[in-house]
Amino acid sequence: SVSEAAGAYVEQVISAEAEVEVVAAAGALTPAVGQRVPYPGSLTEEIIARREPVFCTRMEKLGAAMAPYLDELCHACSVLVVPLLGEEHVLGALVLLRRPDEPPFEHGIVNRVRTLGDLASLSLQRLVALAESERRRAEAEAAVRSRDEVLSVVSHDLRNPVSTVAMSAALLQDPEVALSEEERSQALEVIVRSAHRMNRLIQDLLDVARIEGARLTISRRYEDPTALAEEACK
């Protein structure tokens, strides 16, 4: 290969620079994809801080910065680490390994390894952009499903008070139906109560919009449970 490495892997900074994850690996001596270590104090953090490729003849010289899986798999290996830097933020590091019985990396391959690092950075940026796009798409789909569910429930619940208003109004307008003053008053009360229910349902729709826009405010107050139960039974 270009680097003549026995193995190579890519560490990606994730979780708002809280952890580092192995996202790709090839060759021997490399850790399994998916393994994570804390970013603070990691080999990747040290390399990114320097912004330059770093050679180390033996891994044990890295001390606390060495990832635990390298200590287990390749304690006496020589290592060459290249920072992977995006346009706006750090991405991770490309780690190249040679066996203990092989000659250590030489400074003459830096330019070749920088090219590998640039290619790895481009690939990692594409993966990050794709993951972000998928996350936004999933959030948008979830928001649409939530909205549709609310609209379905509210539209169903609106039919009852609308039907009640329509029937009560038709009863009041029917010239063939002789209603007493008490019956007329009751019909009007039903219309008013149903109108209040519709208004509350519309308010629920507005609250959903406020929740999605992080603008919902809540005002607490005491309610009579008896009145609520009676209202629900009417």
MARLO-162199 format. One record per residue (C-alpha): residue number from 1; residue in three letters; y, x, z. Coordinates in Angstrom, 3 decimals. Layout:
N
<pt seq="NUM" type="ALA" c2="Y" c1="X" c3="Z"/>
...
//
This chain:
234
<pt seq="1" type="SER" c2="0.000" c1="0.000" c3="0.000"/>
<pt seq="2" type="VAL" c2="3.675" c1="0.938" c3="-0.179"/>
<pt seq="3" type="SER" c2="3.779" c1="1.740" c3="3.538"/>
<pt seq="4" type="GLU" c2="0.204" c1="3.092" c3="3.782"/>
<pt seq="5" type="ALA" c2="-0.185" c1="1.102" c3="7.003"/>
<pt seq="6" type="ALA" c2="-3.516" c1="0.030" c3="8.428"/>
<pt seq="7" type="GLY" c2="-2.010" c1="-3.269" c3="9.485"/>
<pt seq="8" type="ALA" c2="1.247" c1="-5.198" c3="9.443"/>
<pt seq="9" type="TYR" c2="2.578" c1="-8.367" c3="11.011"/>
<pt seq="10" type="VAL" c2="5.804" c1="-10.343" c3="11.286"/>
<pt seq="11" type="GLU" c2="7.329" c1="-11.540" c3="14.554"/>
<pt seq="12" type="GLN" c2="9.796" c1="-14.426" c3="14.358"/>
<pt seq="13" type="VAL" c2="12.420" c1="-15.203" c3="16.990"/>
<pt seq="14" type="ILE" c2="12.092" c1="-18.857" c3="17.981"/>
<pt seq="15" type="SER" c2="13.158" c1="-21.314" c3="20.672"/>
<pt seq="16" type="ALA" c2="16.830" c1="-20.293" c3="20.695"/>
<pt seq="17" type="GLU" c2="15.950" c1="-16.631" c3="21.216"/>
<pt seq="18" type="ALA" c2="13.651" c1="-17.422" c3="24.140"/>
<pt seq="19" type="GLU" c2="10.357" c1="-16.368" c3="22.532"/>
<pt seq="20" type="VAL" c2="8.885" c1="-14.299" c3="19.713"/>
<pt seq="21" type="GLU" c2="5.923" c1="-15.610" c3="17.704"/>
<pt seq="22" type="VAL" c2="3.549" c1="-13.794" c3="15.346"/>
<pt seq="23" type="VAL" c2="3.887" c1="-15.832" c3="12.131"/>
<pt seq="24" type="ALA" c2="2.039" c1="-13.624" c3="9.631"/>
<pt seq="25" type="ALA" c2="-0.427" c1="-10.727" c3="9.806"/>
<pt seq="26" type="ALA" c2="-2.484" c1="-8.597" c3="7.421"/>
<pt seq="27" type="GLY" c2="-4.826" c1="-5.651" c3="7.768"/>
<pt seq="28" type="ALA" c2="-6.380" c1="-4.190" c3="10.901"/>
<pt seq="29" type="LEU" c2="-5.182" c1="-3.871" c3="14.501"/>
<pt seq="30" type="THR" c2="-2.836" c1="-6.855" c3="14.227"/>
<pt seq="31" type="PRO" c2="-2.514" c1="-9.712" c3="16.737"/>
<pt seq="32" type="ALA" c2="-3.554" c1="-13.254" c3="15.902"/>
<pt seq="33" type="VAL" c2="-1.024" c1="-15.521" c3="14.236"/>
<pt seq="34" type="GLY" c2="0.529" c1="-17.891" c3="16.741"/>
<pt seq="35" type="GLN" c2="0.650" c1="-15.534" c3="19.718"/>
<pt seq="36" type="ARG" c2="3.951" c1="-15.550" c3="21.595"/>
<pt seq="37" type="VAL" c2="5.812" c1="-13.295" c3="24.005"/>
<pt seq="38" type="PRO" c2="9.228" c1="-13.697" c3="25.668"/>
<pt seq="39" type="TYR" c2="12.038" c1="-12.486" c3="23.405"/>
<pt seq="40" type="PRO" c2="14.104" c1="-10.885" c3="26.204"/>
<pt seq="41" type="GLY" c2="12.678" c1="-7.408" c3="26.724"/>
<pt seq="42" type="SER" c2="10.405" c1="-7.604" c3="23.672"/>
<pt seq="43" type="LEU" c2="9.869" c1="-4.990" c3="20.997"/>
<pt seq="44" type="THR" c2="11.638" c1="-7.296" c3="18.530"/>
<pt seq="45" type="GLU" c2="14.733" c1="-7.578" c3="20.736"/>
<pt seq="46" type="GLU" c2="14.939" c1="-3.807" c3="21.097"/>
<pt seq="47" type="ILE" c2="14.641" c1="-3.240" c3="17.335"/>
<pt seq="48" type="ILE" c2="17.143" c1="-5.971" c3="16.457"/>
<pt seq="49" type="ALA" c2="19.643" c1="-4.501" c3="18.905"/>
<pt seq="50" type="ARG" c2="19.441" c1="-1.185" c3="17.060"/>
<pt seq="51" type="ARG" c2="19.622" c1="-2.856" c3="13.605"/>
<pt seq="52" type="GLU" c2="17.690" c1="0.087" c3="12.174"/>
<pt seq="53" type="PRO" c2="13.987" c1="0.859" c3="11.565"/>
<pt seq="54" type="VAL" c2="12.400" c1="2.557" c3="14.572"/>
<pt seq="55" type="PHE" c2="9.542" c1="5.051" c3="14.533"/>
<pt seq="56" type="CYS" c2="7.299" c1="5.729" c3="17.456"/>
<pt seq="57" type="THR" c2="4.454" c1="8.239" c3="17.300"/>
<pt seq="58" type="ARG" c2="2.562" c1="6.486" c3="20.070"/>
<pt seq="59" type="MET" c2="2.880" c1="2.912" c3="21.258"/>
<pt seq="60" type="GLU" c2="2.782" c1="3.856" c3="24.931"/>
<pt seq="61" type="LYS" c2="6.259" c1="5.370" c3="24.568"/>
<pt seq="62" type="LEU" c2="7.707" c1="1.889" c3="24.103"/>
<pt seq="63" type="GLY" c2="6.947" c1="0.976" c3="27.694"/>
<pt seq="64" type="ALA" c2="8.053" c1="-2.517" c3="28.742"/>
<pt seq="65" type="ALA" c2="9.191" c1="-3.392" c3="25.209"/>
<pt seq="66" type="MET" c2="5.635" c1="-3.230" c3="23.895"/>
<pt seq="67" type="ALA" c2="4.042" c1="-6.637" c3="23.362"/>
<pt seq="68" type="PRO" c2="0.912" c1="-7.182" c3="25.511"/>
<pt seq="69" type="TYR" c2="-1.265" c1="-7.775" c3="22.447"/>
<pt seq="70" type="LEU" c2="-0.343" c1="-4.325" c3="21.041"/>
<pt seq="71" type="ASP" c2="-1.273" c1="-2.740" c3="24.339"/>
<pt seq="72" type="GLU" c2="-4.706" c1="-4.345" c3="23.995"/>
<pt seq="73" type="LEU" c2="-5.301" c1="-3.816" c3="20.274"/>
<pt seq="74" type="CYS" c2="-3.512" c1="-0.620" c3="19.374"/>
<pt seq="75" type="HIS" c2="-2.400" c1="1.270" c3="22.463"/>
<pt seq="76" type="ALA" c2="-2.480" c1="4.713" c3="20.815"/>
<pt seq="77" type="CYS" c2="-1.301" c1="3.653" c3="17.355"/>
<pt seq="78" type="SER" c2="1.831" c1="4.916" c3="15.656"/>
<pt seq="79" type="VAL" c2="4.286" c1="2.174" c3="14.786"/>
<pt seq="80" type="LEU" c2="7.195" c1="1.547" c3="12.465"/>
<pt seq="81" type="VAL" c2="9.305" c1="-1.521" c3="13.172"/>
<pt seq="82" type="VAL" c2="11.895" c1="-2.944" c3="10.769"/>
<pt seq="83" type="PRO" c2="14.426" c1="-5.583" c3="11.889"/>
<pt seq="84" type="LEU" c2="14.548" c1="-8.769" c3="9.827"/>
<pt seq="85" type="LEU" c2="18.137" c1="-9.982" c3="9.716"/>
<pt seq="86" type="GLY" c2="19.448" c1="-13.168" c3="8.109"/>
<pt seq="87" type="GLU" c2="22.952" c1="-13.803" c3="6.868"/>
<pt seq="88" type="GLU" c2="24.006" c1="-15.557" c3="10.076"/>
<pt seq="89" type="HIS" c2="21.380" c1="-14.795" c3="12.707"/>
<pt seq="90" type="VAL" c2="18.441" c1="-12.590" c3="13.595"/>
<pt seq="91" type="LEU" c2="15.040" c1="-13.588" c3="12.256"/>
<pt seq="92" type="GLY" c2="12.519" c1="-11.205" c3="13.776"/>
<pt seq="93" type="ALA" c2="10.800" c1="-7.931" c3="12.976"/>
<pt seq="94" type="LEU" c2="8.237" c1="-6.443" c3="10.592"/>
<pt seq="95" type="VAL" c2="5.763" c1="-4.257" c3="12.495"/>
<pt seq="96" type="LEU" c2="3.634" c1="-1.652" c3="10.651"/>
<pt seq="97" type="LEU" c2="0.725" c1="0.073" c3="12.372"/>
<pt seq="98" type="ARG" c2="-1.369" c1="3.187" c3="11.761"/>
<pt seq="99" type="ARG" c2="-4.597" c1="4.056" c3="13.540"/>
<pt seq="100" type="PRO" c2="-4.614" c1="6.774" c3="16.228"/>
<pt seq="101" type="ASP" c2="-6.662" c1="9.067" c3="13.949"/>
<pt seq="102" type="GLU" c2="-4.175" c1="8.705" c3="11.054"/>
<pt seq="103" type="PRO" c2="-0.964" c1="10.732" c3="10.635"/>
<pt seq="104" type="PRO" c2="2.126" c1="9.005" c3="12.084"/>
<pt seq="105" type="PHE" c2="4.746" c1="7.363" c3="9.912"/>
<pt seq="106" type="GLU" c2="7.276" c1="9.702" c3="8.336"/>
<pt seq="107" type="HIS" c2="10.989" c1="9.130" c3="7.776"/>
<pt seq="108" type="GLY" c2="10.511" c1="9.573" c3="4.034"/>
<pt seq="109" type="ILE" c2="9.135" c1="6.013" c3="3.687"/>
<pt seq="110" type="VAL" c2="12.163" c1="4.325" c3="5.283"/>
<pt seq="111" type="ASN" c2="13.650" c1="3.133" c3="1.989"/>
<pt seq="112" type="ARG" c2="10.331" c1="1.695" c3="0.850"/>
<pt seq="113" type="VAL" c2="9.872" c1="-0.057" c3="4.162"/>
<pt seq="114" type="ARG" c2="13.426" c1="-1.416" c3="4.026"/>
<pt seq="115" type="THR" c2="12.474" c1="-3.074" c3="0.748"/>
<pt seq="116" type="LEU" c2="9.458" c1="-4.638" c3="2.433"/>
<pt seq="117" type="GLY" c2="11.736" c1="-5.799" c3="5.243"/>
<pt seq="118" type="ASP" c2="14.187" c1="-7.376" c3="2.794"/>
<pt seq="119" type="LEU" c2="11.356" c1="-9.275" c3="1.087"/>
<pt seq="120" type="ALA" c2="9.981" c1="-10.388" c3="4.444"/>
<pt seq="121" type="SER" c2="13.467" c1="-11.532" c3="5.498"/>
<pt seq="122" type="LEU" c2="13.819" c1="-13.666" c3="2.369"/>
<pt seq="123" type="SER" c2="10.410" c1="-15.239" c3="2.917"/>
<pt seq="124" type="LEU" c2="11.167" c1="-15.903" c3="6.573"/>
<pt seq="125" type="GLN" c2="14.538" c1="-17.463" c3="5.730"/>
<pt seq="126" type="ARG" c2="12.802" c1="-19.800" c3="3.291"/>
<pt seq="127" type="LEU" c2="10.273" c1="-20.767" c3="5.957"/>
<pt seq="128" type="VAL" c2="13.029" c1="-21.383" c3="8.511"/>
<pt seq="129" type="ALA" c2="15.021" c1="-23.464" c3="6.013"/>
<pt seq="130" type="LEU" c2="11.906" c1="-25.461" c3="5.101"/>
<pt seq="131" type="ALA" c2="11.065" c1="-26.100" c3="8.752"/>
<pt seq="132" type="GLU" c2="14.637" c1="-27.239" c3="9.434"/>
<pt seq="133" type="SER" c2="14.545" c1="-29.523" c3="6.402"/>
<pt seq="134" type="GLU" c2="11.248" c1="-31.043" c3="7.574"/>
<pt seq="135" type="ARG" c2="12.653" c1="-31.540" c3="11.078"/>
<pt seq="136" type="ARG" c2="15.735" c1="-33.332" c3="9.763"/>
<pt seq="137" type="ARG" c2="13.645" c1="-35.474" c3="7.443"/>
<pt seq="138" type="ALA" c2="11.345" c1="-36.484" c3="10.307"/>
<pt seq="139" type="GLU" c2="14.353" c1="-37.343" c3="12.494"/>
<pt seq="140" type="ALA" c2="15.898" c1="-39.409" c3="9.698"/>
<pt seq="141" type="GLU" c2="12.637" c1="-41.280" c3="9.107"/>
<pt seq="142" type="ALA" c2="12.269" c1="-41.945" c3="12.843"/>
<pt seq="143" type="ALA" c2="15.840" c1="-43.261" c3="12.989"/>
<pt seq="144" type="VAL" c2="15.200" c1="-45.584" c3="10.031"/>
<pt seq="145" type="ARG" c2="11.984" c1="-46.883" c3="11.619"/>
<pt seq="146" type="SER" c2="13.764" c1="-47.476" c3="14.914"/>
<pt seq="147" type="ARG" c2="16.595" c1="-49.330" c3="13.180"/>
<pt seq="148" type="ASP" c2="14.169" c1="-51.477" c3="11.168"/>
<pt seq="149" type="GLU" c2="12.214" c1="-52.353" c3="14.308"/>
<pt seq="150" type="VAL" c2="15.379" c1="-53.423" c3="16.128"/>
<pt seq="151" type="LEU" c2="16.576" c1="-55.452" c3="13.144"/>
<pt seq="152" type="SER" c2="13.200" c1="-57.149" c3="12.918"/>
<pt seq="153" type="VAL" c2="13.216" c1="-58.091" c3="16.607"/>
<pt seq="154" type="VAL" c2="16.840" c1="-59.238" c3="16.616"/>
<pt seq="155" type="SER" c2="16.525" c1="-61.240" c3="13.410"/>
<pt seq="156" type="HIS" c2="13.460" c1="-62.971" c3="14.842"/>
<pt seq="157" type="ASP" c2="15.221" c1="-63.708" c3="18.123"/>
<pt seq="158" type="LEU" c2="18.319" c1="-64.974" c3="16.323"/>
<pt seq="159" type="ARG" c2="16.369" c1="-67.728" c3="14.589"/>
<pt seq="160" type="ASN" c2="15.837" c1="-69.667" c3="17.813"/>
<pt seq="161" type="PRO" c2="19.492" c1="-70.060" c3="18.883"/>
<pt seq="162" type="VAL" c2="20.608" c1="-70.597" c3="15.263"/>
<pt seq="163" type="SER" c2="18.039" c1="-73.373" c3="14.870"/>
<pt seq="164" type="THR" c2="19.106" c1="-74.868" c3="18.194"/>
<pt seq="165" type="VAL" c2="22.778" c1="-74.884" c3="17.155"/>
<pt seq="166" type="ALA" c2="21.923" c1="-76.430" c3="13.795"/>
<pt seq="167" type="MET" c2="19.826" c1="-79.220" c3="15.344"/>
<pt seq="168" type="SER" c2="22.375" c1="-80.013" c3="18.060"/>
<pt seq="169" type="ALA" c2="25.232" c1="-80.069" c3="15.541"/>
<pt seq="170" type="ALA" c2="23.222" c1="-82.315" c3="13.205"/>
<pt seq="171" type="LEU" c2="22.507" c1="-84.655" c3="16.124"/>
<pt seq="172" type="LEU" c2="26.197" c1="-84.889" c3="16.973"/>
<pt seq="173" type="GLN" c2="27.124" c1="-85.561" c3="13.340"/>
<pt seq="174" type="ASP" c2="24.447" c1="-88.187" c3="12.680"/>
<pt seq="175" type="PRO" c2="26.230" c1="-91.589" c3="12.586"/>
<pt seq="176" type="GLU" c2="22.962" c1="-93.427" c3="13.069"/>
<pt seq="177" type="VAL" c2="22.320" c1="-91.829" c3="16.446"/>
<pt seq="178" type="ALA" c2="24.182" c1="-93.434" c3="19.307"/>
<pt seq="179" type="LEU" c2="24.767" c1="-90.850" c3="22.019"/>
<pt seq="180" type="SER" c2="26.226" c1="-91.431" c3="25.429"/>
<pt seq="181" type="GLU" c2="29.013" c1="-89.191" c3="26.673"/>
<pt seq="182" type="GLU" c2="26.534" c1="-87.379" c3="28.890"/>
<pt seq="183" type="GLU" c2="24.183" c1="-86.762" c3="25.951"/>
<pt seq="184" type="ARG" c2="27.075" c1="-85.497" c3="23.807"/>
<pt seq="185" type="SER" c2="28.119" c1="-83.188" c3="26.629"/>
<pt seq="186" type="GLN" c2="24.567" c1="-81.855" c3="26.931"/>
<pt seq="187" type="ALA" c2="24.364" c1="-81.236" c3="23.157"/>
<pt seq="188" type="LEU" c2="27.651" c1="-79.347" c3="23.228"/>
<pt seq="189" type="GLU" c2="26.441" c1="-77.324" c3="26.194"/>
<pt seq="190" type="VAL" c2="23.318" c1="-76.371" c3="24.225"/>
<pt seq="191" type="ILE" c2="25.498" c1="-75.204" c3="21.310"/>
<pt seq="192" type="VAL" c2="27.700" c1="-73.093" c3="23.591"/>
<pt seq="193" type="ARG" c2="24.693" c1="-71.573" c3="25.364"/>
<pt seq="194" type="SER" c2="23.008" c1="-70.746" c3="22.065"/>
<pt seq="195" type="ALA" c2="26.214" c1="-69.190" c3="20.774"/>
<pt seq="196" type="HIS" c2="26.285" c1="-66.954" c3="23.858"/>
<pt seq="197" type="ARG" c2="22.699" c1="-65.888" c3="23.180"/>
<pt seq="198" type="MET" c2="23.551" c1="-64.993" c3="19.591"/>
<pt seq="199" type="ASN" c2="26.540" c1="-63.019" c3="20.780"/>
<pt seq="200" type="ARG" c2="24.344" c1="-61.042" c3="23.176"/>
<pt seq="201" type="LEU" c2="21.877" c1="-60.254" c3="20.396"/>
<pt seq="202" type="ILE" c2="24.705" c1="-59.036" c3="18.181"/>
<pt seq="203" type="GLN" c2="25.905" c1="-56.918" c3="21.092"/>
<pt seq="204" type="ASP" c2="22.394" c1="-55.440" c3="21.323"/>
<pt seq="205" type="LEU" c2="22.670" c1="-54.378" c3="17.678"/>
<pt seq="206" type="LEU" c2="26.002" c1="-52.718" c3="18.387"/>
<pt seq="207" type="ASP" c2="24.484" c1="-50.969" c3="21.412"/>
<pt seq="208" type="VAL" c2="21.721" c1="-49.548" c3="19.210"/>
<pt seq="209" type="ALA" c2="24.383" c1="-48.119" c3="16.880"/>
<pt seq="210" type="ARG" c2="26.207" c1="-46.648" c3="19.879"/>
<pt seq="211" type="ILE" c2="22.989" c1="-45.101" c3="21.215"/>
<pt seq="212" type="GLU" c2="22.277" c1="-43.459" c3="17.854"/>
<pt seq="213" type="GLY" c2="25.836" c1="-42.142" c3="17.816"/>
<pt seq="214" type="ALA" c2="25.661" c1="-40.999" c3="21.480"/>
<pt seq="215" type="ARG" c2="28.574" c1="-43.297" c3="22.336"/>
<pt seq="216" type="LEU" c2="26.886" c1="-45.830" c3="24.620"/>
<pt seq="217" type="THR" c2="28.569" c1="-46.528" c3="27.961"/>
<pt seq="218" type="ILE" c2="26.927" c1="-48.592" c3="30.700"/>
<pt seq="219" type="SER" c2="28.742" c1="-50.857" c3="33.154"/>
<pt seq="220" type="ARG" c2="26.659" c1="-51.884" c3="36.149"/>
<pt seq="221" type="ARG" c2="27.076" c1="-55.217" c3="37.931"/>
<pt seq="222" type="TYR" c2="25.135" c1="-57.553" c3="40.191"/>
<pt seq="223" type="GLU" c2="23.359" c1="-60.553" c3="38.656"/>
<pt seq="224" type="ASP" c2="21.800" c1="-63.591" c3="40.275"/>
<pt seq="225" type="PRO" c2="18.063" c1="-63.432" c3="39.419"/>
<pt seq="226" type="THR" c2="17.757" c1="-67.184" c3="39.866"/>
<pt seq="227" type="ALA" c2="20.383" c1="-67.800" c3="37.190"/>
<pt seq="228" type="LEU" c2="18.673" c1="-65.330" c3="34.861"/>
<pt seq="229" type="ALA" c2="15.306" c1="-67.064" c3="35.315"/>
<pt seq="230" type="GLU" c2="16.828" c1="-70.475" c3="34.701"/>
<pt seq="231" type="GLU" c2="18.581" c1="-69.184" c3="31.574"/>
<pt seq="232" type="ALA" c2="15.325" c1="-67.762" c3="30.219"/>
<pt seq="233" type="CYS" c2="13.554" c1="-71.099" c3="30.735"/>
<pt seq="234" type="LYS" c2="16.173" c1="-73.190" c3="28.948"/>
//
